Amino acid sequence: RHISWKEVSFCEIVETNESAQWQGANITFNHERRFSVCGRNGLHLTTKDGRKYFIGSSKLRELEKALRKVCI
């Protein structure tokens, strides 16, 4: 699914400590759609129509740098 930045109302980088990542692998928060292969680290997005997405990433610093380039 393609999500345009115009559709995004909120985004944040989520970094969960190591032990918490392995608790409840099937848990989602606020009915989010989750795309992840690396636990609870990644990008959390909320669209203007209220849908929530979580996109997992094992390279949070690189993801943060890329987002800063796009959002500034």
N, C-alpha and C positions, 0 to 999 in steps of 0.2 A: 504494500500500500504506500502510495506517495502522499506525504503530508506537506503542504506548502507552509512556509513560515508565516504567511498571512492567516493561516488557520490556527496557529498556536497562540494560546492566551498565557501560557506559563510553561517554563522549562527549568529544570535544575539537574545538576550532577548529583547522583546519589552514590555515596561510598559507605558501605556497611563493613563493620569489623569482621575479621576472619571467622570467628566462632558463630556469629549470628547468621552468616551466609548459609550454613549447613543445617539450619533449623527450619523445618517446614518448607521444603523445596516447592511444594505445590501452592503455597500461599500467595495470593495477589492482594493488593491494597486498593480500596475504593473502586473495585470492579475494573481495574486496568487490564489492558491486553498486554501480555508480556512476551517479549522476544529476547531470550537470553540463553547463553551457554556458559555463563560465568557468575552465577549467583545473583546477588542484589547490588552489583556495581554497574552503573551506567547512566543513561539519560532518562529522566522522567518527563513526559510531555502531557499537557492538558490542552485539548483543542477548545476553540470558542464554543463548540456545540456540546462540551462537557465530556467528551470521550477522553480516556486516560490510556497512555501507552508507556511501557517501559522497554527500553532497548538496551540490552546488556552489552558491556564492553570490558575487556580485560586491560585496556589501555586508557585509563581515565585521564591522565595528564595530556595525552595527545588529543583526546576527545575535547577536553576543556579548551586547549589551544585553538582547535578548529572552530569551536563555537564562538570564541572571542573574535576570531577573524570574520565570521559570518554576521555576528550581532552588533559589531561596532561600526 
